[in-house]
Amino acid sequence: MHQKILILDFGSQYTQLIARRVRELNVYCEIHPFNHFPEPDKSVKGIILSGSPHSVREKDSPRVPLESFYAHAPVLGVCYGAQLIAHEYGGKVEKSKVREYGRANLAKVEGKSELMKGVKKGSQVWMSHADTIMELPEGFRIIAGTADVPVAAYKIKQQEIYGLQFHPEVYHSTDGLKILGNFVYDICGCKGDWTPGSFVDETVEGLKKQLGKDKVIMALSGGVDSTVAARLIHNAIGKNLYCIFVDNGLLRKNEYENVLHSYKDFGLNVIGVDARERFYSKLKGVSDPEKKRKIIGGLFIEIFEEESKKIKGAKWLGQGTIYPDVIESVSVKGPSATIKSHHNVGGLPEKMDLKIVEPLRTLFKDEVRRVGRALKISSEFIDRHPFPGPGLAIRILGDITPEKVQIVQDADDIFISRLKKDKLYKKVWQAGAIFLPVQSVGVMGDERTYENVICLRAVTSTDGMTADWSHLPYEFLAAVSNEIINKVKGVNRVVFDISSKPPATIEWE
């Protein structure tokens, strides 16, 4: 059993980032809601209390039995977590008199403190809190402060309990990873042995024991999650994994043929299903985005079930569920056991009496990519941009026709190919072409045209939760626009989306 850090989530927007930063240190950690946490066992070497949108001054603000944690392992409170510890011990937490949001610099650092070891005076930190600790309880000592926040960090004397009023997990805190490293390595004694290689070895061994000689059915999408999950299961049970790859007619240009060929090169036992006409027929005349999604999801289940019935004796359904899907389904507002529906093959496990196997359910997306590299999966899969489950259906605003799909596929192929050619692809989180439900006047040669508009969308992000539009070079955009208008019949205008998320979403529907 790996050593682990337990993170109690009080609802902070940064909680997942704490976990990802601890994992960067090759230390396994788990996030649990403050009101639904497990009893710490011997594998728990440290506990981190997250921030929160709440105030400890509120009557019904989140609380946990802190004393039970203190007896078990070192504790680090971050922002709300730090204020909660100070408040519970009798300190004074009040509404901040000055704005404490954004970058600040440490004006005082206690060099002898294990938590602040290697952090120098002047180090930049990120503040984000409406309350502040005005007075520390007896037995607490300050180990760092800024000009406006005297108690930026503290320690309880004779106890391994620490508090930070800034966020070490965000990239704006320049020594944040060092501080977290001091906590998990020096204070908690973690070895840092949770690596992609060790994950692969342990997961494959675990799958062998879990699955034995049973048959597993799995739907593949061509994306990184399902590909890495399938490879792990394949490494455990070989040909007893039966993969199904459905062409819904809404994939990228030539993707069905290319991906199916690559999967077979992996040695996967994969069945390809060309269902384009069935999807086009069902989607005919449908413009509402939610209806399009439901039709695509429902028909996929129907086809998947048809193909699955041909595989006799299957007992398991393999899925590429990843950790954010698991923890987002268990909110701090109340426990839930439901995984997000778009990551399930909705209803099939119960309908077909299948058990679920999810080898990636403890990993974040960036960790899935690292595991994929450890499995020597080609960068064609590992580094590819996310692609929506409903495919091009939500990049075609309005009804779906084969002609519109062809236009979007051709425009998207030019855009993505150019990004790769100009070494911009890996700098972008996600990119694609959108077919807009408008036509515009244009001039081609001596003729007046009235044709379609394509919008290009490219964003930068770390996890897709927030995103900024990619500041692609004007020369690049000009070249892409020119090539699309010249080569894609039916398009006479190209625009570029410069909206960020929030308030806009990455996809248009």
Number of C-alpha atoms within 10 A of each C-alpha: 5 14 19 25 27 23 25 25 26 26 19 16 13 16 22 21 17 23 21 21 20 22 21 17 20 16 23 23 24 18 22 19 20 22 17 16 15 11 8 16 10 10 12 21 22 27 26 26 26 27 29 21 13 17 21 21 15 8 7 9 13 18 14 14 8 13 9 11 16 15 11 15 21 22 29 26 25 26 28 30 26 28 28 27 26 26 19 13 14 13 18 16 19 17 13 15 10 11 12 19 12 13 13 21 19 21 18 20 22 19 15 10 16 16 27 22 17 15 20 15 16 13 17 20 24 22 24 17 22 18 22 24 24 16 16 21 16 12 11 19 16 19 23 24 23 20 12 16 22 18 23 26 28 26 22 18 12 8 13 19 21 26 28 25 29 29 21 25 25 18 14 16 22 17 20 23 19 18 20 21 22 19 26 26 17 14 19 21 14 23 15 19 15 19 18 19 16 12 17 18 13 12 18 19 14 14 19 16 12 12 17 12 12 14 19 26 25 25 23 25 20 23 20 25 25 20 21 24 25 27 20 22 24 22 19 23 19 16 16 19 25 22 22 21 20 23 20 22 22 26 22 18 19 11 15 21 11 11 19 20 13 15 20 12 9 13 12 20 15 21 16 17 15 12 15 15 13 13 18 18 11 14 19 13 12 15 16 13 19 12 12 21 18 12 17 22 16 14 16 21 16 13 15 20 15 11 16 19 11 9 12 8 11 20 16 20 23 26 24 25 24 23 19 18 19 20 23 14 16 18 19 20 12 11 15 14 10 13 17 15 11 14 14 17 19 15 10 16 16 10 9 15 12 16 14 17 21 17 24 23 18 18 22 20 17 15 19 24 22 16 24 26 18 15 16 10 17 12 12 13 19 21 17 16 18 14 18 15 17 20 16 25 28 24 23 25 19 20 17 24 16 13 10 19 22 17 23 26 24 19 30 24 18 20 26 19 14 18 20 12 10 10 10 15 20 13 15 19 21 23 23 24 27 28 26 16 12 12 16 12 12 15 10 10 7 6 7 10 16 15 15 22 21 27 19 21 22 26 24 20 16 12 14 15 11 16 22 19 21 21 11 15 9 9 9 15 18 11 12 21 22 14 15 23 19 13 12 16 14 19 23 23 19 21 14 16 14 14 17 17 16 11 9 13 14 24 17 14 14
